[in-house]
Amino acid sequence: MAKRGNDFGVSIDENINVDIKKVKARKDAIVKQSSDGVTNWMKNMDNLTVFEGHGRSQSC
């Protein structure tokens, strides 16, 4: 797994370095792929209506 560290934003040579921007970009891409997949799956389901928008809840 350490050999693939650069894919995750971690480089190991004399010092261990973490490129947090690269880590976040990879995380964002994975989340987007997952979210898009679920959205497309739901939009193509029979007898299901998908409402898009934003919501919020209030504390009591």
mmCIF file as Biopython writes it, N, C-alpha, C and O atoms, coordinates in Angstrom:
data_model
#
loop_
_atom_site.group_PDB
_atom_site.id
_atom_site.type_symbol
_atom_site.label_atom_id
_atom_site.label_alt_id
_atom_site.label_comp_id
_atom_site.label_asym_id
_atom_site.label_entity_id
_atom_site.label_seq_id
_atom_site.pdbx_PDB_ins_code
_atom_site.Cartn_x
_atom_site.Cartn_y
_atom_site.Cartn_z
_atom_site.occupancy
_atom_site.B_iso_or_equiv
_atom_site.auth_seq_id
_atom_site.auth_asym_id
_atom_site.pdbx_PDB_model_num
ATOM 1   N N  . MET A ? 1  ? 0.824   -1.184 0.000   1.0 0.0 1  A 1 
ATOM 2   C CA . MET A ? 1  ? 0.000   0.000  0.000   1.0 0.0 1  A 1 
ATOM 3   C C  . MET A ? 1  ? 0.876   1.259  0.000   1.0 0.0 1  A 1 
ATOM 4   O O  . MET A ? 1  ? 0.526   2.271  -0.607  1.0 0.0 1  A 1 
ATOM 5   N N  . ALA A ? 2  ? 2.000   1.181  0.679   1.0 0.0 2  A 1 
ATOM 6   C CA . ALA A ? 2  ? 2.884   2.349  0.740   1.0 0.0 2  A 1 
ATOM 7   C C  . ALA A ? 2  ? 3.369   2.747  -0.652  1.0 0.0 2  A 1 
ATOM 8   O O  . ALA A ? 2  ? 3.610   3.927  -0.907  1.0 0.0 2  A 1 
ATOM 9   N N  . LYS A ? 3  ? 3.514   1.782  -1.548  1.0 0.0 3  A 1 
ATOM 10  C CA . LYS A ? 3  ? 3.961   2.089  -2.909  1.0 0.0 3  A 1 
ATOM 11  C C  . LYS A ? 3  ? 2.942   2.955  -3.635  1.0 0.0 3  A 1 
ATOM 12  O O  . LYS A ? 3  ? 3.305   3.704  -4.543  1.0 0.0 3  A 1 
ATOM 13  N N  . ARG A ? 4  ? 1.664   2.863  -3.247  1.0 0.0 4  A 1 
ATOM 14  C CA . ARG A ? 4  ? 0.613   3.662  -3.884  1.0 0.0 4  A 1 
ATOM 15  C C  . ARG A ? 4  ? 0.346   4.947  -3.111  1.0 0.0 4  A 1 
ATOM 16  O O  . ARG A ? 4  ? -0.630  5.644  -3.389  1.0 0.0 4  A 1 
ATOM 17  N N  . GLY A ? 5  ? 1.192   5.264  -2.157  1.0 0.0 5  A 1 
ATOM 18  C CA . GLY A ? 5  ? 0.984   6.440  -1.323  1.0 0.0 5  A 1 
ATOM 19  C C  . GLY A ? 5  ? 0.770   7.715  -2.107  1.0 0.0 5  A 1 
ATOM 20  O O  . GLY A ? 5  ? -0.055  8.546  -1.728  1.0 0.0 5  A 1 
ATOM 21  N N  . ASN A ? 6  ? 1.501   7.880  -3.194  1.0 0.0 6  A 1 
ATOM 22  C CA . ASN A ? 6  ? 1.367   9.089  -4.003  1.0 0.0 6  A 1 
ATOM 23  C C  . ASN A ? 6  ? -0.045  9.245  -4.554  1.0 0.0 6  A 1 
ATOM 24  O O  . ASN A ? 6  ? -0.523  10.367 -4.724  1.0 0.0 6  A 1 
ATOM 25  N N  . ASP A ? 7  ? -0.721  8.122  -4.836  1.0 0.0 7  A 1 
ATOM 26  C CA . ASP A ? 7  ? -2.114  8.173  -5.296  1.0 0.0 7  A 1 
ATOM 27  C C  . ASP A ? 7  ? -3.025  8.797  -4.236  1.0 0.0 7  A 1 
ATOM 28  O O  . ASP A ? 7  ? -4.068  9.363  -4.560  1.0 0.0 7  A 1 
ATOM 29  N N  . PHE A ? 8  ? -2.628  8.690  -2.991  1.0 0.0 8  A 1 
ATOM 30  C CA . PHE A ? 8  ? -3.424  9.176  -1.874  1.0 0.0 8  A 1 
ATOM 31  C C  . PHE A ? 8  ? -2.925  10.518 -1.341  1.0 0.0 8  A 1 
ATOM 32  O O  . PHE A ? 8  ? -3.468  11.039 -0.367  1.0 0.0 8  A 1 
ATOM 33  N N  . GLY A ? 9  ? -1.888  11.081 -1.978  1.0 0.0 9  A 1 
ATOM 34  C CA . GLY A ? 9  ? -1.350  12.364 -1.554  1.0 0.0 9  A 1 
ATOM 35  C C  . GLY A ? 9  ? -0.230  12.247 -0.538  1.0 0.0 9  A 1 
ATOM 36  O O  . GLY A ? 9  ? 0.136   13.240 0.090   1.0 0.0 9  A 1 
ATOM 37  N N  . VAL A ? 10 ? 0.323   11.050 -0.363  1.0 0.0 10 A 1 
ATOM 38  C CA . VAL A ? 10 ? 1.395   10.830 0.609   1.0 0.0 10 A 1 
ATOM 39  C C  . VAL A ? 10 ? 2.658   10.420 -0.131  1.0 0.0 10 A 1 
ATOM 40  O O  . VAL A ? 10 ? 2.648   9.449  -0.889  1.0 0.0 10 A 1 
ATOM 41  N N  . SER A ? 11 ? 3.753   11.157 0.084   1.0 0.0 11 A 1 
ATOM 42  C CA . SER A ? 11 ? 5.026   10.765 -0.521  1.0 0.0 11 A 1 
ATOM 43  C C  . SER A ? 11 ? 6.004   10.412 0.588   1.0 0.0 11 A 1 
ATOM 44  O O  . SER A ? 11 ? 6.096   11.098 1.606   1.0 0.0 11 A 1 
ATOM 45  N N  . ILE A ? 12 ? 6.726   9.330  0.365   1.0 0.0 12 A 1 
ATOM 46  C CA . ILE A ? 12 ? 7.678   8.856  1.364   1.0 0.0 12 A 1 
ATOM 47  C C  . ILE A ? 12 ? 9.053   8.775  0.702   1.0 0.0 12 A 1 
ATOM 48  O O  . ILE A ? 12 ? 9.276   7.965  -0.197  1.0 0.0 12 A 1 
ATOM 49  N N  . ASP A ? 13 ? 9.945   9.604  1.149   1.0 0.0 13 A 1 
ATOM 50  C CA . ASP A ? 13 ? 11.347  9.525  0.736   1.0 0.0 13 A 1 
ATOM 51  C C  . ASP A ? 13 ? 12.147  9.664  2.021   1.0 0.0 13 A 1 
ATOM 52  O O  . ASP A ? 13 ? 11.971  8.842  2.920   1.0 0.0 13 A 1 
ATOM 53  N N  . GLU A ? 14 ? 12.998  10.637 2.155   1.0 0.0 14 A 1 
ATOM 54  C CA . GLU A ? 14 ? 13.686  10.829 3.428   1.0 0.0 14 A 1 
ATOM 55  C C  . GLU A ? 14 ? 12.697  11.285 4.499   1.0 0.0 14 A 1 
ATOM 56  O O  . GLU A ? 14 ? 12.789  10.886 5.660   1.0 0.0 14 A 1 
ATOM 57  N N  . ASN A ? 15 ? 11.772  12.108 4.096   1.0 0.0 15 A 1 
ATOM 58  C CA . ASN A ? 15 ? 10.741  12.614 5.002   1.0 0.0 15 A 1 
ATOM 59  C C  . ASN A ? 15 ? 9.378   12.137 4.514   1.0 0.0 15 A 1 
ATOM 60  O O  . ASN A ? 15 ? 9.199   11.867 3.326   1.0 0.0 15 A 1 
ATOM 61  N N  . ILE A ? 16 ? 8.448   12.035 5.402   1.0 0.0 16 A 1 
ATOM 62  C CA . ILE A ? 16 ? 7.079   11.697 5.022   1.0 0.0 16 A 1 
ATOM 63  C C  . ILE A ? 16 ? 6.327   13.005 4.829   1.0 0.0 16 A 1 
ATOM 64  O O  . ILE A ? 16 ? 6.274   13.849 5.723   1.0 0.0 16 A 1 
ATOM 65  N N  . ASN A ? 17 ? 5.749   13.153 3.643   1.0 0.0 17 A 1 
ATOM 66  C CA . ASN A ? 17 ? 5.017   14.376 3.313   1.0 0.0 17 A 1 
ATOM 67  C C  . ASN A ? 17 ? 3.597   14.039 2.915   1.0 0.0 17 A 1 
ATOM 68  O O  . ASN A ? 17 ? 3.353   13.055 2.216   1.0 0.0 17 A 1 
ATOM 69  N N  . VAL A ? 18 ? 2.666   14.855 3.358   1.0 0.0 18 A 1 
ATOM 70  C CA . VAL A ? 18 ? 1.266   14.681 2.988   1.0 0.0 18 A 1 
ATOM 71  C C  . VAL A ? 18 ? 0.823   15.930 2.248   1.0 0.0 18 A 1 
ATOM 72  O O  . VAL A ? 18 ? 0.912   17.040 2.773   1.0 0.0 18 A 1 
ATOM 73  N N  . ASP A ? 19 ? 0.345   15.742 1.027   1.0 0.0 19 A 1 
ATOM 74  C CA . ASP A ? 19 ? -0.208  16.829 0.222   1.0 0.0 19 A 1 
ATOM 75  C C  . ASP A ? 19 ? -1.708  16.850 0.485   1.0 0.0 19 A 1 
ATOM 76  O O  . ASP A ? 19 ? -2.462  16.140 -0.181  1.0 0.0 19 A 1 
ATOM 77  N N  . ILE A ? 20 ? -2.147  17.651 1.443   1.0 0.0 20 A 1 
ATOM 78  C CA . ILE A ? 20 ? -3.533  17.636 1.880   1.0 0.0 20 A 1 
ATOM 79  C C  . ILE A ? 20 ? -4.481  18.059 0.756   1.0 0.0 20 A 1 
ATOM 80  O O  . ILE A ? 20 ? -5.624  17.604 0.717   1.0 0.0 20 A 1 
ATOM 81  N N  . LYS A ? 21 ? -4.028  18.917 -0.151  1.0 0.0 21 A 1 
ATOM 82  C CA . LYS A ? 21 ? -4.873  19.302 -1.286  1.0 0.0 21 A 1 
ATOM 83  C C  . LYS A ? 21 ? -5.130  18.095 -2.183  1.0 0.0 21 A 1 
ATOM 84  O O  . LYS A ? 21 ? -6.239  17.915 -2.685  1.0 0.0 21 A 1 
ATOM 85  N N  . LYS A ? 22 ? -4.108  17.272 -2.381  1.0 0.0 22 A 1 
ATOM 86  C CA . LYS A ? 22 ? -4.265  16.064 -3.201  1.0 0.0 22 A 1 
ATOM 87  C C  . LYS A ? 22 ? -5.149  15.040 -2.480  1.0 0.0 22 A 1 
ATOM 88  O O  . LYS A ? 22 ? -5.966  14.366 -3.107  1.0 0.0 22 A 1 
ATOM 89  N N  . VAL A ? 23 ? -4.980  14.930 -1.169  1.0 0.0 23 A 1 
ATOM 90  C CA . VAL A ? 23 ? -5.822  14.019 -0.384  1.0 0.0 23 A 1 
ATOM 91  C C  . VAL A ? 23 ? -7.281  14.433 -0.510  1.0 0.0 23 A 1 
ATOM 92  O O  . VAL A ? 23 ? -8.147  13.595 -0.758  1.0 0.0 23 A 1 
ATOM 93  N N  . LYS A ? 24 ? -7.558  15.741 -0.338  1.0 0.0 24 A 1 
ATOM 94  C CA . LYS A ? 24 ? -8.930  16.232 -0.415  1.0 0.0 24 A 1 
ATOM 95  C C  . LYS A ? 24 ? -9.501  16.073 -1.824  1.0 0.0 24 A 1 
ATOM 96  O O  . LYS A ? 24 ? -10.667 15.713 -1.983  1.0 0.0 24 A 1 
ATOM 97  N N  . ALA A ? 25 ? -8.696  16.337 -2.836  1.0 0.0 25 A 1 
ATOM 98  C CA . ALA A ? 25 ? -9.163  16.195 -4.218  1.0 0.0 25 A 1 
ATOM 99  C C  . ALA A ? 25 ? -9.561  14.747 -4.505  1.0 0.0 25 A 1 
ATOM 100 O O  . ALA A ? 25 ? -10.567 14.500 -5.170  1.0 0.0 25 A 1 
ATOM 101 N N  . ARG A ? 26 ? -8.780  13.798 -4.010  1.0 0.0 26 A 1 
ATOM 102 C CA . ARG A ? 26 ? -9.107  12.382 -4.204  1.0 0.0 26 A 1 
ATOM 103 C C  . ARG A ? 26 ? -10.385 12.024 -3.471  1.0 0.0 26 A 1 
ATOM 104 O O  . ARG A ? 26 ? -11.240 11.322 -4.011  1.0 0.0 26 A 1 
ATOM 105 N N  . LYS A ? 27 ? -10.519 12.508 -2.233  1.0 0.0 27 A 1 
ATOM 106 C CA . LYS A ? 27 ? -11.732 12.259 -1.448  1.0 0.0 27 A 1 
ATOM 107 C C  . LYS A ? 27 ? -12.948 12.837 -2.160  1.0 0.0 27 A 1 
ATOM 108 O O  . LYS A ? 27 ? -13.982 12.178 -2.268  1.0 0.0 27 A 1 
ATOM 109 N N  . ASP A ? 28 ? -12.821 14.076 -2.647  1.0 0.0 28 A 1 
ATOM 110 C CA . ASP A ? 28 ? -13.928 14.730 -3.344  1.0 0.0 28 A 1 
ATOM 111 C C  . ASP A ? 28 ? -14.338 13.942 -4.586  1.0 0.0 28 A 1 
ATOM 112 O O  . ASP A ? 28 ? -15.530 13.806 -4.862  1.0 0.0 28 A 1 
ATOM 113 N N  . ALA A ? 29 ? -13.374 13.427 -5.333  1.0 0.0 29 A 1 
ATOM 114 C CA . ALA A ? 29 ? -13.671 12.648 -6.543  1.0 0.0 29 A 1 
ATOM 115 C C  . ALA A ? 29 ? -14.405 11.355 -6.194  1.0 0.0 29 A 1 
ATOM 116 O O  . ALA A ? 29 ? -15.343 10.965 -6.889  1.0 0.0 29 A 1 
ATOM 117 N N  . ILE A ? 30 ? -13.982 10.691 -5.120  1.0 0.0 30 A 1 
ATOM 118 C CA . ILE A ? 30 ? -14.639 9.446  -4.705  1.0 0.0 30 A 1 
ATOM 119 C C  . ILE A ? 30 ? -16.068 9.725  -4.250  1.0 0.0 30 A 1 
ATOM 120 O O  . ILE A ? 30 ? -16.992 8.997  -4.612  1.0 0.0 30 A 1 
ATOM 121 N N  . VAL A ? 31 ? -16.250 10.782 -3.455  1.0 0.0 31 A 1 
ATOM 122 C CA . VAL A ? 31 ? -17.591 11.137 -2.977  1.0 0.0 31 A 1 
ATOM 123 C C  . VAL A ? 31 ? -18.488 11.497 -4.156  1.0 0.0 31 A 1 
ATOM 124 O O  . VAL A ? 31 ? -19.647 11.084 -4.202  1.0 0.0 31 A 1 
ATOM 125 N N  . LYS A ? 32 ? -17.960 12.267 -5.112  1.0 0.0 32 A 1 
ATOM 126 C CA . LYS A ? 32 ? -18.760 12.658 -6.282  1.0 0.0 32 A 1 
ATOM 127 C C  . LYS A ? 32 ? -19.172 11.436 -7.094  1.0 0.0 32 A 1 
ATOM 128 O O  . LYS A ? 32 ? -20.322 11.335 -7.520  1.0 0.0 32 A 1 
ATOM 129 N N  . GLN A ? 33 ? -18.247 10.513 -7.308  1.0 0.0 33 A 1 
ATOM 130 C CA . GLN A ? 33 ? -18.555 9.311  -8.069  1.0 0.0 33 A 1 
ATOM 131 C C  . GLN A ? 33 ? -19.649 8.515  -7.368  1.0 0.0 33 A 1 
ATOM 132 O O  . GLN A ? 33 ? -20.569 8.025  -8.022  1.0 0.0 33 A 1 
ATOM 133 N N  . SER A ? 34 ? -19.563 8.382  -6.071  1.0 0.0 34 A 1 
ATOM 134 C CA . SER A ? 34 ? -20.559 7.643  -5.301  1.0 0.0 34 A 1 
ATOM 135 C C  . SER A ? 34 ? -21.916 8.346  -5.354  1.0 0.0 34 A 1 
ATOM 136 O O  . SER A ? 34 ? -22.946 7.719  -5.601  1.0 0.0 34 A 1 
ATOM 137 N N  . SER A ? 35 ? -21.898 9.643  -5.120  1.0 0.0 35 A 1 
ATOM 138 C CA . SER A ? 35 ? -23.130 10.427 -5.124  1.0 0.0 35 A 1 
ATOM 139 C C  . SER A ? 35 ? -23.805 10.405 -6.498  1.0 0.0 35 A 1 
ATOM 140 O O  . SER A ? 35 ? -25.017 10.214 -6.600  1.0 0.0 35 A 1 
ATOM 141 N N  . ASP A ? 36 ? -23.018 10.600 -7.540  1.0 0.0 36 A 1 
ATOM 142 C CA . ASP A ? 36 ? -23.575 10.570 -8.899  1.0 0.0 36 A 1 
ATOM 143 C C  . ASP A ? 36 ? -24.159 9.203  -9.220  1.0 0.0 36 A 1 
ATOM 144 O O  . ASP A ? 36 ? -25.207 9.110  -9.861  1.0 0.0 36 A 1 
ATOM 145 N N  . GLY A ? 37 ? -23.495 8.148  -8.784  1.0 0.0 37 A 1 
ATOM 146 C CA . GLY A ? 37 ? -23.992 6.796  -9.031  1.0 0.0 37 A 1 
ATOM 147 C C  . GLY A ? 37 ? -25.326 6.550  -8.359  1.0 0.0 37 A 1 
ATOM 148 O O  . GLY A ? 37 ? -26.238 5.995  -8.973  1.0 0.0 37 A 1 
ATOM 149 N N  . VAL A ? 38 ? -25.451 6.958  -7.100  1.0 0.0 38 A 1 
ATOM 150 C CA . VAL A ? 38 ? -26.713 6.776  -6.376  1.0 0.0 38 A 1 
ATOM 151 C C  . VAL A ? 38 ? -27.806 7.631  -7.005  1.0 0.0 38 A 1 
ATOM 152 O O  . VAL A ? 38 ? -28.937 7.172  -7.167  1.0 0.0 38 A 1 
ATOM 153 N N  . THR A ? 39 ? -27.477 8.870  -7.358  1.0 0.0 39 A 1 
ATOM 154 C CA . THR A ? 39 ? -28.465 9.758  -7.979  1.0 0.0 39 A 1 
ATOM 155 C C  . THR A ? 39 ? -28.973 9.178  -9.285  1.0 0.0 39 A 1 
ATOM 156 O O  . THR A ? 39 ? -30.183 9.144  -9.512  1.0 0.0 39 A 1 
ATOM 157 N N  . ASN A ? 40 ? -28.081 8.722  -10.147 1.0 0.0 40 A 1 
ATOM 158 C CA . ASN A ? 40 ? -28.491 8.143  -11.429 1.0 0.0 40 A 1 
ATOM 159 C C  . ASN A ? 40 ? -29.325 6.886  -11.228 1.0 0.0 40 A 1 
ATOM 160 O O  . ASN A ? 40 ? -30.302 6.667  -11.944 1.0 0.0 40 A 1 
ATOM 161 N N  . TRP A ? 41 ? -28.951 6.068  -10.270 1.0 0.0 41 A 1 
ATOM 162 C CA . TRP A ? 41 ? -29.704 4.846  -9.970  1.0 0.0 41 A 1 
ATOM 163 C C  . TRP A ? 41 ? -31.125 5.211  -9.548  1.0 0.0 41 A 1 
ATOM 164 O O  . TRP A ? 41 ? -32.092 4.620  -10.029 1.0 0.0 41 A 1 
ATOM 165 N N  . MET A ? 42 ? -31.246 6.185  -8.647  1.0 0.0 42 A 1 
ATOM 166 C CA . MET A ? 42 ? -32.568 6.568  -8.154  1.0 0.0 42 A 1 
ATOM 167 C C  . MET A ? 42 ? -33.411 7.204  -9.253  1.0 0.0 42 A 1 
ATOM 168 O O  . MET A ? 42 ? -34.609 6.936  -9.344  1.0 0.0 42 A 1 
ATOM 169 N N  . LYS A ? 43 ? -32.804 8.037  -10.085 1.0 0.0 43 A 1 
ATOM 170 C CA . LYS A ? 43 ? -33.554 8.714  -11.156 1.0 0.0 43 A 1 
ATOM 171 C C  . LYS A ? 43 ? -34.076 7.728  -12.193 1.0 0.0 43 A 1 
ATOM 172 O O  . LYS A ? 43 ? -35.041 8.027  -12.896 1.0 0.0 43 A 1 
ATOM 173 N N  . ASN A ? 44 ? -33.461 6.575  -12.296 1.0 0.0 44 A 1 
ATOM 174 C CA . ASN A ? 44 ? -33.896 5.587  -13.275 1.0 0.0 44 A 1 
ATOM 175 C C  . ASN A ? 44 ? -34.783 4.498  -12.679 1.0 0.0 44 A 1 
ATOM 176 O O  . ASN A ? 44 ? -35.123 3.536  -13.366 1.0 0.0 44 A 1 
ATOM 177 N N  . MET A ? 45 ? -35.162 4.637  -11.413 1.0 0.0 45 A 1 
ATOM 178 C CA . MET A ? 45 ? -36.057 3.661  -10.782 1.0 0.0 45 A 1 
ATOM 179 C C  . MET A ? 45 ? -37.503 3.938  -11.195 1.0 0.0 45 A 1 
ATOM 180 O O  . MET A ? 45 ? -37.927 5.092  -11.273 1.0 0.0 45 A 1 
ATOM 181 N N  . ASP A ? 46 ? -38.242 2.880  -11.454 1.0 0.0 46 A 1 
ATOM 182 C CA . ASP A ? 46 ? -39.665 3.022  -11.743 1.0 0.0 46 A 1 
ATOM 183 C C  . ASP A ? 46 ? -40.405 3.434  -10.476 1.0 0.0 46 A 1 
ATOM 184 O O  . ASP A ? 46 ? -40.040 3.036  -9.369  1.0 0.0 46 A 1 
ATOM 185 N N  . ASN A ? 47 ? -41.443 4.234  -10.656 1.0 0.0 47 A 1 
ATOM 186 C CA . ASN A ? 47 ? -42.324 4.656  -9.560  1.0 0.0 47 A 1 
ATOM 187 C C  . ASN A ? 47 ? -41.590 5.403  -8.452  1.0 0.0 47 A 1 
ATOM 188 O O  . ASN A ? 47 ? -41.974 5.312  -7.286  1.0 0.0 47 A 1 
ATOM 189 N N  . LEU A ? 48 ? -40.543 6.136  -8.803  1.0 0.0 48 A 1 
ATOM 190 C CA . LEU A ? 48 ? -39.812 6.920  -7.814  1.0 0.0 48 A 1 
ATOM 191 C C  . LEU A ? 48 ? -39.611 8.321  -8.371  1.0 0.0 48 A 1 
ATOM 192 O O  . LEU A ? 48 ? -39.175 8.489  -9.510  1.0 0.0 48 A 1 
ATOM 193 N N  . THR A ? 49 ? -39.925 9.306  -7.578  1.0 0.0 49 A 1 
ATOM 194 C CA . THR A ? 49 ? -39.709 10.694 -7.960  1.0 0.0 49 A 1 
ATOM 195 C C  . THR A ? 49 ? -38.573 11.246 -7.113  1.0 0.0 49 A 1 
ATOM 196 O O  . THR A ? 49 ? -38.596 11.150 -5.886  1.0 0.0 49 A 1 
ATOM 197 N N  . VAL A ? 50 ? -37.589 11.820 -7.770  1.0 0.0 50 A 1 
ATOM 198 C CA . VAL A ? 50 ? -36.449 12.416 -7.072  1.0 0.0 50 A 1 
ATOM 199 C C  . VAL A ? 50 ? -36.663 13.930 -7.051  1.0 0.0 50 A 1 
ATOM 200 O O  . VAL A ? 50 ? -36.827 14.560 -8.095  1.0 0.0 50 A 1 
ATOM 201 N N  . PHE A ? 51 ? -36.659 14.495 -5.859  1.0 0.0 51 A 1 
ATOM 202 C CA . PHE A ? 51 ? -36.759 15.939 -5.688  1.0 0.0 51 A 1 
ATOM 203 C C  . PHE A ? 51 ? -35.365 16.454 -5.356  1.0 0.0 51 A 1 
ATOM 204 O O  . PHE A ? 51 ? -34.719 15.982 -4.421  1.0 0.0 51 A 1 
ATOM 205 N N  . GLU A ? 52 ? -34.919 17.418 -6.129  1.0 0.0 52 A 1 
ATOM 206 C CA . GLU A ? 52 ? -33.590 17.976 -5.889  1.0 0.0 52 A 1 
ATOM 207 C C  . GLU A ? 52 ? -33.715 19.336 -5.233  1.0 0.0 52 A 1 
ATOM 208 O O  . GLU A ? 52 ? -34.626 20.101 -5.549  1.0 0.0 52 A 1 
ATOM 209 N N  . GLY A ? 53 ? -32.819 19.634 -4.339  1.0 0.0 53 A 1 
ATOM 210 C CA . GLY A ? 53 ? -32.822 20.921 -3.663  1.0 0.0 53 A 1 
ATOM 211 C C  . GLY A ? 53 ? -31.998 20.837 -2.405  1.0 0.0 53 A 1 
ATOM 212 O O  . GLY A ? 53 ? -31.178 19.934 -2.241  1.0 0.0 53 A 1 
ATOM 213 N N  . HIS A ? 54 ? -32.216 21.767 -1.535  1.0 0.0 54 A 1 
ATOM 214 C CA . HIS A ? 54 ? -31.489 21.834 -0.268  1.0 0.0 54 A 1 
ATOM 215 C C  . HIS A ? 54 ? -32.504 21.808 0.860   1.0 0.0 54 A 1 
ATOM 216 O O  . HIS A ? 54 ? -33.632 22.276 0.707   1.0 0.0 54 A 1 
ATOM 217 N N  . GLY A ? 55 ? -32.109 21.273 1.957   1.0 0.0 55 A 1 
ATOM 218 C CA . GLY A ? 55 ? -32.979 21.244 3.127   1.0 0.0 55 A 1 
ATOM 219 C C  . GLY A ? 55 ? -32.195 21.594 4.366   1.0 0.0 55 A 1 
ATOM 220 O O  . GLY A ? 55 ? -30.964 21.610 4.365   1.0 0.0 55 A 1 
ATOM 221 N N  . ARG A ? 56 ? -32.919 21.869 5.408   1.0 0.0 56 A 1 
ATOM 222 C CA . ARG A ? 56 ? -32.265 22.100 6.688   1.0 0.0 56 A 1 
ATOM 223 C C  . ARG A ? 56 ? -33.254 21.729 7.780   1.0 0.0 56 A 1 
ATOM 224 O O  . ARG A ? 56 ? -34.468 21.745 7.579   1.0 0.0 56 A 1 
ATOM 225 N N  . SER A ? 57 ? -32.728 21.410 8.889   1.0 0.0 57 A 1 
ATOM 226 C CA . SER A ? 57 ? -33.584 21.109 10.023  1.0 0.0 57 A 1 
ATOM 227 C C  . SER A ? 57 ? -33.317 22.133 11.117  1.0 0.0 57 A 1 
ATOM 228 O O  . SER A ? 57 ? -32.229 22.701 11.209  1.0 0.0 57 A 1 
ATOM 229 N N  . GLN A ? 58 ? -34.323 22.352 11.932  1.0 0.0 58 A 1 
ATOM 230 C CA . GLN A ? 58 ? -34.183 23.307 13.014  1.0 0.0 58 A 1 
ATOM 231 C C  . GLN A ? 58 ? -34.101 22.561 14.334  1.0 0.0 58 A 1 
ATOM 232 O O  . GLN A ? 58 ? -34.729 21.518 14.514  1.0 0.0 58 A 1 
ATOM 233 N N  . SER A ? 59 ? -33.336 23.096 15.234  1.0 0.0 59 A 1 
ATOM 234 C CA . SER A ? 59 ? -33.261 22.525 16.579  1.0 0.0 59 A 1 
ATOM 235 C C  . SER A ? 59 ? -34.520 22.919 17.340  1.0 0.0 59 A 1 
ATOM 236 O O  . SER A ? 59 ? -35.112 23.971 17.098  1.0 0.0 59 A 1 
ATOM 237 N N  . CYS A ? 60 ? -34.905 22.066 18.245  1.0 0.0 60 A 1 
ATOM 238 C CA . CYS A ? 60 ? -36.076 22.366 19.070  1.0 0.0 60 A 1 
ATOM 239 C C  . CYS A ? 60 ? -35.751 23.339 20.157  1.0 0.0 60 A 1 
ATOM 240 O O  . CYS A ? 60 ? -36.626 23.700 20.944  1.0 0.0 60 A 1 
#
